[in-house]
Amino acid sequence: MRNVSRLLLVSALLIGCVGCDQISKHVVRSQLMLGESHSYLGDTLRLTYTHNTGAFLGLGDSLPESARIAFFQGVVGLIVLGLLWVAAFARDMSRWQIIALALIAAGGFGNLIDRVLYDGRVTDFLNLGVGSLRTGIFNIADAVEVIGVLFFALSWRNAVPANNSL
């Protein structure tokens, strides 16, 4: 039963996170024009439709197209598969580590879908901040990856109890 519950957990996180990411990106692409921006909550939240051909904050967007495709689709695809395999089957992992790896993989998979379907471009649209202190523009997949990395870091340092392994 442990293996089944673990596979169900990883699958639910993957489907739920990728589903939310892709639905939110579809809504943005269908409701906003590229470059259009809307402000909410006293400008704490901005929805700004943009494309990103690089990684975090556009890192790597100036690489030649063939290198971007090889890395952001090929290498990232292999990393996502590896993370999913480890989350689903590696021994002696806490529940939080499994959740963390599944979240990181889900975020990577959400952006990988965009890269494959939209000529290497990822749809970004969220921007948070107060005044001039703002985040870069990101999407749900990016947020899921950050949450996964934080969970993994906390579980690695034993800040999150590791005695509930699956």
Backbone bond lengths (Angstrom), bond angles and torsions (degrees), N, CA, C in turn:
res aa  C-N    CA-C-N  psi(-1)  N-CA   C-N-CA  omega(-1)  CA-C   N-CA-C  phi
1 M - - - 1.456 - - 1.524 111.44 -
2 R 1.327 117.79 -30.38 1.460 120.08 179.89 1.516 111.91 -59.57
3 N 1.316 116.68 -45.21 1.461 119.59 -179.58 1.517 111.41 -64.10
4 V 1.329 116.68 -39.33 1.459 120.25 179.72 1.522 110.44 -66.05
5 S 1.329 117.86 -45.02 1.462 119.81 -179.95 1.523 111.20 -65.68
6 R 1.310 117.06 -35.50 1.466 120.84 177.83 1.528 110.49 -66.24
7 L 1.326 116.92 -45.56 1.464 120.35 178.04 1.526 111.40 -62.99
8 L 1.320 116.72 -38.30 1.463 120.35 177.22 1.526 111.08 -64.62
9 L 1.316 117.35 -41.79 1.463 121.85 178.12 1.524 111.03 -61.42
10 V 1.328 116.63 -50.88 1.465 121.03 -179.39 1.532 110.27 -61.84
11 S 1.332 116.58 -43.75 1.476 120.52 -179.97 1.517 111.73 -64.24
12 A 1.332 116.72 -42.95 1.464 120.18 -179.34 1.528 111.04 -63.68
13 L 1.332 116.61 -42.87 1.465 119.82 178.22 1.527 111.05 -64.37
14 L 1.325 116.58 -43.95 1.454 120.49 -179.98 1.531 111.10 -62.11
15 I 1.319 116.78 -51.07 1.470 120.62 -177.50 1.532 110.78 -65.83
16 G 1.329 116.99 -44.24 1.460 120.21 -178.67 1.512 113.02 -64.28
17 C 1.324 116.73 -47.69 1.468 120.30 -177.59 1.523 112.18 -69.66
18 V 1.323 116.92 -45.35 1.463 120.00 179.53 1.533 109.54 -65.92
19 G 1.326 116.52 -38.62 1.464 119.97 178.01 1.517 112.08 -61.46
20 C 1.334 117.34 -48.59 1.474 120.86 178.49 1.524 111.03 -61.46
21 D 1.324 116.14 -42.63 1.462 120.68 179.32 1.524 111.22 -60.79
22 Q 1.311 116.85 -50.32 1.466 120.05 -176.29 1.523 111.93 -68.88
23 I 1.321 118.17 -37.14 1.469 120.60 177.22 1.522 109.98 -64.80
24 S 1.326 117.40 -45.15 1.469 119.80 -179.56 1.534 110.93 -63.34
25 K 1.317 117.83 -40.06 1.463 120.49 178.22 1.526 111.16 -66.75
26 H 1.327 116.70 -38.56 1.473 120.04 177.21 1.525 110.55 -61.86
27 V 1.322 117.50 -43.84 1.465 121.22 179.41 1.526 109.63 -61.67
28 V 1.311 117.51 -45.37 1.468 120.87 179.86 1.528 110.42 -61.42
29 R 1.331 117.26 -47.04 1.471 120.13 -179.05 1.526 112.09 -63.95
30 S 1.339 117.15 -31.84 1.467 119.68 -177.20 1.525 112.92 -88.31
31 Q 1.334 118.55 -20.76 1.459 120.55 -174.86 1.525 114.73 -108.23
32 L 1.330 117.77 -19.42 1.460 120.83 -178.03 1.521 110.45 -120.54
33 M 1.305 115.13 150.87 1.463 121.10 172.11 1.528 107.86 -86.30
34 L 1.325 116.50 148.85 1.456 120.73 178.24 1.530 109.16 -54.05
35 G 1.309 117.37 127.28 1.453 122.95 -179.07 1.530 114.01 91.34
36 E 1.318 117.79 -13.31 1.463 121.45 -179.97 1.529 109.90 -69.31
37 S 1.333 115.01 143.47 1.455 120.06 -176.99 1.521 109.85 -137.30
38 H 1.345 115.93 142.34 1.458 122.69 176.02 1.523 108.19 -131.79
39 S 1.325 116.25 142.19 1.452 122.12 -177.21 1.526 110.23 -110.30
40 Y 1.351 115.97 139.65 1.459 121.90 -179.26 1.525 110.13 -137.24
41 L 1.320 115.83 158.61 1.466 122.87 175.82 1.528 112.04 53.94
42 G 1.323 115.12 52.15 1.463 119.61 179.20 1.516 112.80 62.32
43 D 1.304 117.02 35.12 1.465 125.62 179.69 1.535 113.22 69.69
44 T 1.329 116.67 17.42 1.462 119.83 174.30 1.524 110.32 -72.57
45 L 1.326 115.80 -34.95 1.461 122.22 178.07 1.519 109.31 -118.93
46 R 1.304 115.35 128.03 1.465 121.37 173.11 1.523 108.54 -120.34
47 L 1.315 115.64 136.25 1.460 121.40 169.90 1.517 106.12 -104.14
48 T 1.307 116.32 114.44 1.462 122.97 -178.50 1.516 107.97 -131.55
49 Y 1.318 116.44 113.40 1.463 121.27 -177.70 1.519 109.76 -78.98
50 T 1.320 115.24 119.79 1.458 121.36 178.61 1.522 109.59 -145.39
51 H 1.312 115.29 165.67 1.462 121.71 174.60 1.517 108.46 -111.86
52 N 1.317 115.75 147.13 1.458 121.44 177.88 1.525 107.79 -129.94
53 T 1.315 117.13 119.62 1.463 120.76 177.28 1.522 111.55 -94.63
54 G 1.329 116.47 -4.84 1.457 120.68 179.02 1.512 110.84 -105.91
55 A 1.318 114.90 -156.57 1.460 121.18 177.42 1.521 107.92 -103.07
56 F 1.300 117.53 -145.73 1.454 123.94 -179.53 1.523 111.04 -49.31
57 L 1.324 116.40 123.80 1.467 124.20 -179.56 1.531 112.50 54.07
58 G 1.325 117.17 31.86 1.458 121.97 176.30 1.513 114.62 81.27
59 L 1.320 117.48 6.83 1.462 120.76 -179.68 1.521 110.30 -56.88
60 G 1.322 117.03 124.04 1.458 122.21 179.11 1.513 115.02 91.76
61 D 1.342 117.32 0.48 1.471 118.22 -178.05 1.522 113.19 -71.44
62 S 1.319 117.63 -14.25 1.467 119.73 178.48 1.526 112.51 -92.63
63 L 1.322 117.41 0.40 1.467 120.39 175.86 1.529 109.82 -64.90
64 P 1.326 117.50 153.43 1.466 119.18 173.61 1.535 109.62 -58.10
65 E 1.320 116.52 148.82 1.464 121.02 -175.29 1.529 112.60 -53.81
66 S 1.322 117.01 -42.72 1.472 119.26 -178.62 1.527 111.32 -63.20
67 A 1.324 117.93 -37.99 1.465 121.49 178.20 1.529 110.52 -69.11
68 R 1.340 117.12 -40.48 1.474 120.63 177.27 1.522 110.81 -61.17
69 I 1.334 116.55 -44.70 1.468 120.63 179.96 1.525 110.05 -63.37
70 A 1.335 116.25 -47.77 1.465 120.34 -178.55 1.531 110.88 -59.36
71 F 1.324 116.64 -44.20 1.460 118.86 -176.71 1.522 112.03 -79.03
72 F 1.343 116.91 -55.94 1.462 120.27 -171.66 1.524 114.00 -74.22
73 Q 1.324 117.15 -16.73 1.459 118.87 175.02 1.528 110.94 -108.57
74 G 1.318 117.07 -50.05 1.461 120.03 -177.17 1.514 113.72 -71.41
75 V 1.319 117.22 -59.69 1.465 121.42 -177.10 1.526 110.66 -65.25
76 V 1.320 116.69 -45.40 1.468 119.60 179.75 1.529 110.22 -62.71
77 G 1.321 117.88 -39.88 1.459 120.95 177.01 1.520 111.87 -59.14
78 L 1.324 117.30 -42.88 1.468 121.10 177.49 1.529 111.91 -65.95
79 I 1.327 116.00 -39.50 1.466 119.87 178.45 1.528 110.26 -64.05
80 V 1.332 116.86 -43.94 1.468 120.86 178.86 1.528 110.23 -59.52
81 L 1.337 117.06 -46.32 1.465 120.04 178.53 1.529 111.34 -61.30
82 G 1.321 116.52 -41.88 1.464 120.52 178.47 1.521 112.02 -63.28
83 L 1.317 117.03 -44.11 1.465 120.56 178.47 1.522 111.66 -62.29
84 L 1.335 116.23 -41.72 1.466 119.63 178.36 1.525 111.05 -64.10
85 W 1.326 117.15 -41.38 1.457 120.30 178.99 1.529 110.37 -62.25
86 V 1.331 116.82 -46.91 1.464 120.57 -179.77 1.527 110.12 -62.68
87 A 1.331 117.35 -45.41 1.469 120.69 179.76 1.522 111.14 -60.22
88 A 1.312 117.21 -37.12 1.463 121.35 -175.73 1.524 113.51 -83.80
89 F 1.336 118.52 -32.03 1.457 119.11 -168.30 1.525 117.15 -128.37
90 A 1.323 120.26 -16.91 1.473 120.14 -176.83 1.521 110.56 -65.59
91 R 1.311 115.75 144.67 1.463 121.51 -177.66 1.532 111.12 -84.98
92 D 1.309 114.03 161.47 1.472 122.47 172.76 1.527 113.67 56.20
93 M 1.303 115.65 44.60 1.465 120.18 175.50 1.521 108.74 -113.00
94 S 1.319 115.77 141.26 1.459 119.18 176.40 1.528 109.19 -74.58
95 R 1.304 114.61 162.32 1.472 119.97 176.75 1.531 110.14 -56.96
96 W 1.342 117.07 -40.53 1.467 120.84 -178.72 1.534 111.40 -66.82
97 Q 1.310 117.68 -36.74 1.467 120.11 176.81 1.526 110.82 -66.86
98 I 1.311 116.84 -40.17 1.466 120.93 177.00 1.520 110.28 -62.37
99 I 1.336 116.21 -46.72 1.463 120.69 178.51 1.526 110.11 -60.90
100 A 1.328 116.29 -44.76 1.460 120.67 -178.82 1.531 111.82 -59.13
101 L 1.333 116.96 -49.11 1.465 120.42 -179.18 1.530 111.42 -65.25
102 A 1.333 116.84 -37.57 1.469 119.73 177.81 1.528 110.59 -65.42
103 L 1.331 117.43 -38.62 1.469 120.30 178.18 1.534 111.61 -66.46
104 I 1.318 116.67 -43.53 1.474 120.01 178.65 1.528 109.74 -61.53
105 A 1.329 116.67 -44.05 1.468 120.71 178.72 1.527 110.90 -64.22
106 A 1.329 117.40 -41.65 1.467 121.02 -179.93 1.518 111.12 -62.16
107 G 1.320 117.01 -43.32 1.466 120.00 177.62 1.520 111.69 -62.58
108 G 1.319 116.12 -44.42 1.463 119.79 177.73 1.516 111.95 -62.22
109 F 1.334 116.38 -40.04 1.469 120.56 -179.59 1.531 111.00 -67.56
110 G 1.335 117.24 -39.58 1.462 120.27 178.10 1.517 111.97 -59.11
111 N 1.328 117.13 -44.52 1.459 120.29 178.71 1.531 111.88 -73.71
112 L 1.328 116.98 -31.81 1.466 120.77 176.94 1.527 110.80 -63.02
113 I 1.310 117.04 -39.31 1.468 120.59 176.75 1.524 110.11 -57.26
114 D 1.334 116.46 -46.96 1.473 120.21 178.13 1.525 110.99 -58.52
115 R 1.319 116.55 -47.26 1.472 120.02 -176.38 1.523 111.56 -60.64
116 V 1.316 116.70 -38.61 1.465 120.58 -179.75 1.533 110.73 -73.11
117 L 1.313 117.34 -42.86 1.467 121.18 -175.12 1.523 114.41 -82.28
118 Y 1.333 117.97 -25.72 1.469 120.84 -172.28 1.525 112.92 -122.62
119 D 1.324 115.40 45.00 1.465 121.78 171.51 1.533 112.80 54.46
120 G 1.331 116.68 43.31 1.460 121.10 176.10 1.509 114.96 82.67
121 R 1.336 118.07 2.91 1.467 121.46 -177.08 1.534 110.74 -102.37
122 V 1.316 115.85 135.08 1.457 122.29 175.28 1.525 108.15 -102.57
123 T 1.318 117.03 136.86 1.455 121.99 177.05 1.525 109.18 -81.69
124 D 1.323 116.41 120.30 1.464 123.18 175.38 1.521 107.97 -117.56
125 F 1.342 116.96 150.78 1.463 118.28 -176.20 1.521 115.25 -159.08
126 L 1.305 120.20 -11.81 1.459 121.79 -176.97 1.525 111.31 -97.93
127 N 1.316 116.46 137.44 1.450 122.28 176.46 1.520 107.32 -144.02
128 L 1.323 116.83 125.04 1.455 122.55 -178.94 1.519 110.20 -116.69
129 G 1.326 116.19 150.42 1.447 118.27 175.01 1.512 113.25 164.26
130 V 1.323 112.97 176.72 1.453 121.97 176.32 1.518 106.38 -131.79
131 G 1.330 115.55 121.90 1.464 120.12 -179.06 1.515 110.62 60.75
132 S 1.330 115.85 -130.26 1.465 119.42 -178.76 1.532 112.41 -86.48
133 L 1.331 117.85 -5.91 1.464 121.41 177.73 1.529 108.18 -87.96
134 R 1.343 116.50 102.49 1.461 121.41 -173.07 1.521 110.51 -135.97
135 T 1.328 113.99 155.88 1.465 119.57 172.40 1.517 108.18 -79.12
136 G 1.325 116.14 171.81 1.452 119.94 166.40 1.522 107.87 -73.19
137 I 1.309 116.37 175.12 1.465 120.26 177.48 1.525 107.80 -85.24
138 F 1.331 116.22 129.70 1.457 121.58 -174.59 1.522 110.10 -139.06
139 N 1.323 116.85 -173.25 1.463 121.56 179.81 1.527 109.36 -137.33
140 I 1.317 116.66 -179.63 1.466 121.66 -178.67 1.531 111.02 -61.06
141 A 1.331 117.48 -41.05 1.469 120.58 179.58 1.523 110.85 -59.00
142 D 1.325 116.80 -41.65 1.462 120.39 178.69 1.530 110.82 -63.02
143 A 1.330 116.38 -43.33 1.468 120.81 179.60 1.527 110.53 -63.02
144 V 1.330 116.92 -41.36 1.468 121.53 179.16 1.523 109.97 -62.93
145 E 1.314 117.29 -40.92 1.472 120.33 178.25 1.526 111.15 -63.42
146 V 1.315 117.52 -43.61 1.467 121.16 179.80 1.531 110.34 -62.59
147 I 1.318 116.84 -43.40 1.467 120.56 177.42 1.529 110.04 -61.23
148 G 1.328 116.81 -42.09 1.460 120.80 177.68 1.515 112.32 -61.56
149 V 1.319 117.22 -43.65 1.472 120.97 178.95 1.530 109.91 -63.84
150 L 1.329 117.75 -41.89 1.470 120.48 178.29 1.528 110.97 -63.28
151 F 1.333 117.31 -45.00 1.466 120.71 177.14 1.526 110.54 -59.20
152 F 1.326 116.59 -43.44 1.458 119.47 -177.98 1.532 110.57 -65.92
153 A 1.326 116.30 -42.77 1.466 119.66 179.05 1.525 110.66 -62.18
154 L 1.323 117.09 -42.85 1.466 120.09 178.71 1.521 111.63 -65.49
155 S 1.314 116.56 -41.30 1.465 119.17 -179.26 1.522 110.85 -70.34
156 W 1.297 117.29 -33.70 1.464 121.53 179.79 1.526 110.82 -65.69
157 R 1.306 116.22 -36.81 1.467 121.43 -179.34 1.518 111.99 -87.85
158 N 1.328 115.96 6.83 1.459 122.32 179.80 1.522 113.46 65.00
159 A 1.332 116.96 18.81 1.463 119.60 174.55 1.517 110.46 -71.41
160 V 1.338 116.35 -27.93 1.454 122.29 173.83 1.516 106.35 -103.64
161 P 1.333 118.86 127.06 1.476 119.95 -177.39 1.518 112.41 -54.05
162 A 1.334 116.08 133.88 1.468 121.64 -178.28 1.522 111.34 -104.57
163 N 1.323 118.98 14.50 1.450 120.75 -175.76 1.525 113.71 -87.75
164 N 1.322 117.53 7.77 1.462 121.17 -179.27 1.529 110.72 -115.55
165 S 1.319 115.72 52.47 1.476 119.34 -177.24 1.515 110.83 -70.71
166 L 1.333 114.49 153.16 1.471 121.46 177.97 1.514 109.79 -104.86
